[in-house]
Amino acid sequence: MSKKAINRLKVVLAEKNVSSKWLAEQMGKNEATISRWCTNEVQPPVKTFVKIAEKLNVKLTSLFND
């Protein structure tokens, strides 16, 4: 069974043309953490998703797959 991608973080970063390094700096996190979020290895807490949405200027729902 393949693991379903819960978040679309990697896609949204690409759409916004920003790097995970930029996001790491914005969030005060290390790049490895962001990378794990992007690969859906780990999910950040909901309030972190809210912050990410604000930083990227996107709707919170756009960060998740249906």
MMTF fields as JSON, N, C-alpha, C and O atoms, coordinates in Angstrom:
{
  "mmtfVersion": "1.0.0",
  "mmtfProducer": "UNKNOWN",
  "numBonds": 263,
  "numAtoms": 264,
  "numGroups": 66,
  "numChains": 1,
  "numModels": 1,
  "chainsPerModel": [1],
  "groupsPerChain": [66],
  "chainIdList": ["A"],
  "bondAtomList": [4, 2, 8, 6, 12, 10, 16, 14, 20, 18, 24, 22, 28, 26, 32, 30, 36, 34, 40, 38, 44, 42, 48, 46, 52, 50, 56, 54, 60, 58, 64, 62, 68, 66, 72, 70, 76, 74, 80, 78, 84, 82, 88, 86, 92, 90, 96, 94, 100, 98, 104, 102, 108, 106, 112, 110, 116, 114, 120, 118, 124, 122, 128, 126, 132, 130, 136, 134, 140, 138, 144, 142, 148, 146, 152, 150, 156, 154, 160, 158, 164, 162, 168, 166, 172, 170, 176, 174, 180, 178, 184, 182, 188, 186, 192, 190, 196, 194, 200, 198, 204, 202, 208, 206, 212, 210, 216, 214, 220, 218, 224, 222, 228, 226, 232, 230, 236, 234, 240, 238, 244, 242, 248, 246, 252, 250, 256, 254, 260, 258],
  "bondOrderList": [1, 1, 1, 1, 1, 1, 1, 1, 1, 1, 1, 1, 1, 1, 1, 1, 1, 1, 1, 1, 1, 1, 1, 1, 1, 1, 1, 1, 1, 1, 1, 1, 1, 1, 1, 1, 1, 1, 1, 1, 1, 1, 1, 1, 1, 1, 1, 1, 1, 1, 1, 1, 1, 1, 1, 1, 1, 1, 1, 1, 1, 1, 1, 1, 1],
  "groupList": [{"groupName": "MET", "atomNameList": ["N", "CA", "C", "O"], "elementList": ["N", "C", "C", "O"], "formalChargeList": [0, 0, 0, 0], "bondAtomList": [1, 0, 2, 1, 3, 2], "bondOrderList": [1, 1, 2], "singleLetterCode": "M", "chemCompType": "L-PEPTIDE LINKING"}, {"groupName": "SER", "atomNameList": ["N", "CA", "C", "O"], "elementList": ["N", "C", "C", "O"], "formalChargeList": [0, 0, 0, 0], "bondAtomList": [1, 0, 2, 1, 3, 2], "bondOrderList": [1, 1, 2], "singleLetterCode": "S", "chemCompType": "L-PEPTIDE LINKING"}, {"groupName": "LYS", "atomNameList": ["N", "CA", "C", "O"], "elementList": ["N", "C", "C", "O"], "formalChargeList": [0, 0, 0, 0], "bondAtomList": [1, 0, 2, 1, 3, 2], "bondOrderList": [1, 1, 2], "singleLetterCode": "K", "chemCompType": "L-PEPTIDE LINKING"}, {"groupName": "ALA", "atomNameList": ["N", "CA", "C", "O"], "elementList": ["N", "C", "C", "O"], "formalChargeList": [0, 0, 0, 0], "bondAtomList": [1, 0, 2, 1, 3, 2], "bondOrderList": [1, 1, 2], "singleLetterCode": "A", "chemCompType": "L-PEPTIDE LINKING"}, {"groupName": "ILE", "atomNameList": ["N", "CA", "C", "O"], "elementList": ["N", "C", "C", "O"], "formalChargeList": [0, 0, 0, 0], "bondAtomList": [1, 0, 2, 1, 3, 2], "bondOrderList": [1, 1, 2], "singleLetterCode": "I", "chemCompType": "L-PEPTIDE LINKING"}, {"groupName": "ASN", "atomNameList": ["N", "CA", "C", "O"], "elementList": ["N", "C", "C", "O"], "formalChargeList": [0, 0, 0, 0], "bondAtomList": [1, 0, 2, 1, 3, 2], "bondOrderList": [1, 1, 2], "singleLetterCode": "N", "chemCompType": "L-PEPTIDE LINKING"}, {"groupName": "ARG", "atomNameList": ["N", "CA", "C", "O"], "elementList": ["N", "C", "C", "O"], "formalChargeList": [0, 0, 0, 0], "bondAtomList": [1, 0, 2, 1, 3, 2], "bondOrderList": [1, 1, 2], "singleLetterCode": "R", "chemCompType": "L-PEPTIDE LINKING"}, {"groupName": "LEU", "atomNameList": ["N", "CA", "C", "O"], "elementList": ["N", "C", "C", "O"], "formalChargeList": [0, 0, 0, 0], "bondAtomList": [1, 0, 2, 1, 3, 2], "bondOrderList": [1, 1, 2], "singleLetterCode": "L", "chemCompType": "L-PEPTIDE LINKING"}, {"groupName": "VAL", "atomNameList": ["N", "CA", "C", "O"], "elementList": ["N", "C", "C", "O"], "formalChargeList": [0, 0, 0, 0], "bondAtomList": [1, 0, 2, 1, 3, 2], "bondOrderList": [1, 1, 2], "singleLetterCode": "V", "chemCompType": "L-PEPTIDE LINKING"}, {"groupName": "GLU", "atomNameList": ["N", "CA", "C", "O"], "elementList": ["N", "C", "C", "O"], "formalChargeList": [0, 0, 0, 0], "bondAtomList": [1, 0, 2, 1, 3, 2], "bondOrderList": [1, 1, 2], "singleLetterCode": "E", "chemCompType": "L-PEPTIDE LINKING"}, {"groupName": "TRP", "atomNameList": ["N", "CA", "C", "O"], "elementList": ["N", "C", "C", "O"], "formalChargeList": [0, 0, 0, 0], "bondAtomList": [1, 0, 2, 1, 3, 2], "bondOrderList": [1, 1, 2], "singleLetterCode": "W", "chemCompType": "L-PEPTIDE LINKING"}, {"groupName": "GLN", "atomNameList": ["N", "CA", "C", "O"], "elementList": ["N", "C", "C", "O"], "formalChargeList": [0, 0, 0, 0], "bondAtomList": [1, 0, 2, 1, 3, 2], "bondOrderList": [1, 1, 2], "singleLetterCode": "Q", "chemCompType": "L-PEPTIDE LINKING"}, {"groupName": "GLY", "atomNameList": ["N", "CA", "C", "O"], "elementList": ["N", "C", "C", "O"], "formalChargeList": [0, 0, 0, 0], "bondAtomList": [1, 0, 2, 1, 3, 2], "bondOrderList": [1, 1, 2], "singleLetterCode": "G", "chemCompType": "PEPTIDE LINKING"}, {"groupName": "THR", "atomNameList": ["N", "CA", "C", "O"], "elementList": ["N", "C", "C", "O"], "formalChargeList": [0, 0, 0, 0], "bondAtomList": [1, 0, 2, 1, 3, 2], "bondOrderList": [1, 1, 2], "singleLetterCode": "T", "chemCompType": "L-PEPTIDE LINKING"}, {"groupName": "CYS", "atomNameList": ["N", "CA", "C", "O"], "elementList": ["N", "C", "C", "O"], "formalChargeList": [0, 0, 0, 0], "bondAtomList": [1, 0, 2, 1, 3, 2], "bondOrderList": [1, 1, 2], "singleLetterCode": "C", "chemCompType": "L-PEPTIDE LINKING"}, {"groupName": "PRO", "atomNameList": ["N", "CA", "C", "O"], "elementList": ["N", "C", "C", "O"], "formalChargeList": [0, 0, 0, 0], "bondAtomList": [1, 0, 2, 1, 3, 2], "bondOrderList": [1, 1, 2], "singleLetterCode": "P", "chemCompType": "L-PEPTIDE LINKING"}, {"groupName": "PHE", "atomNameList": ["N", "CA", "C", "O"], "elementList": ["N", "C", "C", "O"], "formalChargeList": [0, 0, 0, 0], "bondAtomList": [1, 0, 2, 1, 3, 2], "bondOrderList": [1, 1, 2], "singleLetterCode": "F", "chemCompType": "L-PEPTIDE LINKING"}, {"groupName": "ASP", "atomNameList": ["N", "CA", "C", "O"], "elementList": ["N", "C", "C", "O"], "formalChargeList": [0, 0, 0, 0], "bondAtomList": [1, 0, 2, 1, 3, 2], "bondOrderList": [1, 1, 2], "singleLetterCode": "D", "chemCompType": "L-PEPTIDE LINKING"}],
  "groupTypeList": [0, 1, 2, 2, 3, 4, 5, 6, 7, 2, 8, 8, 7, 3, 9, 2, 5, 8, 1, 1, 2, 10, 7, 3, 9, 11, 0, 12, 2, 5, 9, 3, 13, 4, 1, 6, 10, 14, 13, 5, 9, 8, 11, 15, 15, 8, 2, 13, 16, 8, 2, 4, 3, 9, 2, 7, 5, 8, 2, 7, 13, 1, 7, 16, 5, 17],
  "groupIdList": [1, 2, 3, 4, 5, 6, 7, 8, 9, 10, 11, 12, 13, 14, 15, 16, 17, 18, 19, 20, 21, 22, 23, 24, 25, 26, 27, 28, 29, 30, 31, 32, 33, 34, 35, 36, 37, 38, 39, 40, 41, 42, 43, 44, 45, 46, 47, 48, 49, 50, 51, 52, 53, 54, 55, 56, 57, 58, 59, 60, 61, 62, 63, 64, 65, 66],
  "secStructList": [7, 7, 7, 7, 7, 7, 5, 7, 2, 2, 2, 2, 2, 2, 2, 6, 6, 7, 7, 2, 2, 2, 2, 2, 2, 2, 2, 6, 7, 7, 2, 2, 2, 2, 2, 2, 2, 2, 6, 6, 1, 1, 7, 7, 7, 2, 2, 2, 2, 2, 2, 2, 2, 2, 2, 2, 6, 7, 7, 4, 4, 4, 4, 5, 7, 7],
  "xCoordList": [0.846, 0.0, 0.882, 1.741, 0.674, 1.502, 0.91, -0.304, 1.803, 1.388, 0.803, 1.424, -0.38, -1.023, -0.4, -0.161, -0.147, 0.37, -0.77, -1.774, -0.595, -1.628, -1.538, -2.54, -0.311, -0.177, 0.408, 1.06, 0.169, 0.635, 1.75, 1.963, 2.454, 3.443, 4.46, 4.757, 4.986, 5.983, 5.43, 6.109, 4.187, 3.521, 3.309, 3.587, 2.812, 2.532, 3.823, 3.843, 4.889, 6.181, 6.603, 7.068, 6.442, 6.794, 5.908, 6.395, 4.601, 3.675, 4.035, 3.92, 4.474, 4.828, 6.268, 6.73, 6.964, 8.354, 9.262, 10.12, 9.046, 9.917, 10.53, 9.962, 11.673, 12.396, 12.02, 11.499, 12.301, 12.086, 13.057, 12.768, 14.207, 15.17, 14.56, 14.701, 13.884, 13.214, 12.173, 12.095, 11.372, 10.339, 10.957, 10.447, 12.051, 12.751, 13.171, 12.999, 13.723, 14.14, 12.937, 12.995, 11.849, 10.631, 10.034, 9.516, 10.119, 9.482, 10.41, 9.976, 11.693, 12.666, 12.899, 13.137, 12.823, 13.026, 14.241, 14.739, 14.72, 15.832, 15.295, 14.181, 16.106, 15.675, 15.251, 14.352, 15.89, 15.545, 14.106, 13.396, 13.686, 12.304, 11.334, 10.357, 11.598, 10.741, 10.701, 9.644, 11.85, 11.943, 11.037, 10.348, 11.045, 10.183, 8.715, 7.889, 8.381, 6.999, 6.647, 5.566, 7.572, 7.321, 7.145, 6.389, 7.836, 7.728, 6.623, 6.427, 5.899, 4.818, 5.305, 4.541, 6.592, 7.143, 6.584, 6.275, 6.467, 5.994, 5.008, 5.177, 3.977, 3.042, 3.267, 3.302, 3.418, 3.522, 2.173, 1.143, 2.171, 0.894, 0.034, 0.548, -1.262, -2.194, -1.821, -1.873, -1.444, -1.116, 0.116, 0.262, 0.988, 2.135, 1.669, 2.163, 0.725, 0.137, -0.492, -0.389, -1.139, -1.754, -0.676, -0.857, 0.446, 1.562, 2.136, 2.433, 2.287, 2.816, 1.895, 2.363, 0.595, -0.376, -0.237, -0.299, -0.047, 0.133, 1.413, 1.402, 2.497, 3.793, 3.722, 4.304, 2.999, 2.918, 1.755, 1.595, 0.951, -0.199, -1.15, -1.566, -1.477, -2.413, -3.486, -3.303, -4.595, -5.624, -5.12, -4.448, -5.448, -5.029, -5.406, -4.618, -6.609, -7.085, -6.238, -6.21, -5.558, -4.733, -3.49, -2.809, -3.199, -2.03, -2.319, -1.422, -3.596, -3.97, -4.576, -5.222, -4.363, -5.031, -6.457, -6.75, -7.333, -8.731, -8.823, -9.916],
  "yCoordList": [-1.191, 0.0, 1.242, 1.399, 2.105, 3.304, 4.364, 4.47, 5.13, 6.164, 7.34, 7.841, 7.771, 8.887, 10.201, 10.418, 11.058, 12.383, 13.192, 13.478, 13.551, 14.297, 15.781, 16.427, 16.304, 17.728, 17.956, 17.078, 19.128, 19.53, 20.557, 21.346, 20.552, 21.592, 21.736, 22.843, 20.604, 20.616, 21.283, 22.084, 20.937, 21.483, 22.989, 23.759, 23.395, 24.816, 25.638, 26.742, 25.112, 25.809, 26.009, 27.086, 24.978, 25.067, 26.091, 26.898, 26.05, 27.001, 28.442, 29.344, 28.646, 29.986, 30.344, 31.457, 29.377, 29.57, 29.969, 30.842, 29.301, 29.529, 28.201, 27.134, 28.282, 27.07, 26.635, 27.413, 25.385, 24.895, 25.596, 25.756, 26.009, 26.763, 28.099, 28.498, 28.778, 30.034, 29.798, 30.545, 28.738, 28.424, 28.108, 28.535, 27.364, 27.031, 28.309, 28.425, 29.262, 30.536, 31.297, 31.842, 31.331, 32.029, 31.428, 32.139, 30.121, 29.399, 29.196, 28.753, 29.525, 29.285, 27.796, 27.362, 27.021, 25.564, 25.188, 25.988, 23.957, 23.573, 22.917, 22.394, 22.96, 22.493, 21.03, 20.646, 20.22, 18.795, 18.611, 17.727, 19.449, 19.396, 19.714, 18.993, 20.787, 21.197, 20.091, 19.788, 19.497, 18.419, 17.249, 16.677, 16.899, 15.8, 16.158, 15.293, 17.433, 17.875, 17.75, 17.274, 18.182, 18.164, 16.751, 16.541, 15.796, 14.415, 13.654, 12.459, 14.362, 13.755, 12.641, 11.759, 12.7, 11.745, 12.089, 11.211, 13.384, 13.922, 15.037, 15.755, 15.187, 16.304, 17.312, 16.94, 18.577, 19.582, 19.757, 19.348, 20.357, 20.631, 21.593, 22.351, 21.547, 22.386, 23.861, 24.574, 24.33, 25.755, 26.116, 27.263, 25.16, 25.386, 25.509, 26.354, 24.669, 24.791, 26.172, 26.766, 26.674, 28.007, 29.055, 29.929, 28.966, 29.902, 29.792, 30.8, 28.552, 28.319, 28.978, 29.646, 28.786, 29.385, 30.904, 31.534, 31.486, 32.943, 33.379, 34.34, 32.68, 33.028, 32.929, 33.745, 31.915, 31.687, 32.447, 32.46, 33.078, 33.829, 32.952, 33.311, 31.794, 30.862, 30.481, 30.662, 29.957, 29.456, 28.186, 27.367, 28.036, 26.867, 25.572, 24.627, 25.535, 24.321, 23.955, 22.793, 24.924, 24.626, 23.816, 23.291, 23.719, 22.947, 21.45, 20.662, 21.069, 19.668, 19.062, 19.748, 17.765, 17.009, 16.714, 16.6, 16.593, 16.241, 14.819, 14.347],
  "zCoordList": [0.0, 0.0, 0.0, 0.868, -0.955, -0.994, -0.066, 0.106, 0.514, 1.446, 0.667, -0.271, 1.055, 0.37, 0.82, 2.008, -0.134, 0.198, 0.818, 0.165, 2.075, 2.79, 2.439, 2.133, 2.491, 2.188, 0.795, 0.231, 0.261, -1.071, -0.962, -1.883, 0.143, 0.404, -0.726, -1.175, -1.174, -2.246, -3.513, -4.155, -3.858, -5.042, -4.897, -5.817, -3.727, -3.497, -3.52, -4.065, -2.938, -2.992, -4.448, -4.821, -5.261, -6.681, -7.396, -8.188, -7.11, -7.725, -7.369, -8.198, -6.12, -5.648, -6.007, -5.753, -6.603, -6.998, -5.835, -5.962, -4.697, -3.543, -3.114, -3.349, -2.495, -2.106, -0.686, 0.112, -0.413, 0.947, 1.9, 3.086, 1.371, 2.179, 2.627, 3.783, 1.702, 2.038, 3.132, 4.107, 2.947, 3.929, 5.287, 6.323, 5.277, 6.525, 7.252, 8.466, 6.502, 7.099, 7.655, 8.757, 6.887, 7.31, 8.584, 9.445, 8.675, 9.78, 10.978, 12.041, 10.796, 11.855, 12.097, 13.224, 11.005, 11.088, 10.266, 9.474, 10.459, 9.604, 8.33, 8.301, 7.296, 5.97, 5.961, 5.213, 6.783, 6.845, 7.317, 6.839, 8.255, 8.755, 7.631, 7.428, 6.903, 5.786, 4.735, 4.18, 4.47, 3.493, 3.888, 3.044, 5.181, 5.653, 5.508, 5.215, 5.712, 5.498, 4.023, 3.676, 3.144, 1.699, 1.147, 0.199, 1.735, 1.267, 2.0, 1.776, 2.883, 3.668, 4.593, 4.984, 4.933, 5.893, 7.277, 8.083, 7.518, 8.792, 8.474, 7.488, 9.305, 9.142, 10.277, 11.45, 9.917, 10.988, 11.687, 11.151, 12.87, 13.543, 12.712, 11.89, 12.939, 12.192, 12.288, 11.285, 13.477, 13.593, 12.758, 12.335, 12.524, 11.643, 10.193, 9.447, 9.801, 8.457, 8.27, 7.197, 9.312, 9.252, 8.977, 8.129, 9.697, 9.488, 8.076, 7.435, 7.602, 6.253, 5.222, 4.3, 5.386, 4.463, 4.453, 3.397, 5.635, 5.729, 5.01, 4.241, 5.263, 4.64, 3.118, 2.404, 2.631, 1.186, 0.545, -0.675, 1.402, 0.925, 0.103, -0.999, 0.678, 0.045, 1.074, 2.278, 0.578, 1.495, 2.161, 1.535, 3.415, 4.181, 3.455, 3.411, 2.889, 2.217, 0.996, 0.589, 0.417, -0.763, -0.408, -1.289, 0.888, 1.326, 1.485, 1.784, 1.279, 1.473, 0.236, -0.556, 0.074, -0.992, -0.559, 0.631, -1.539, -1.232, -0.694, -0.381]
}
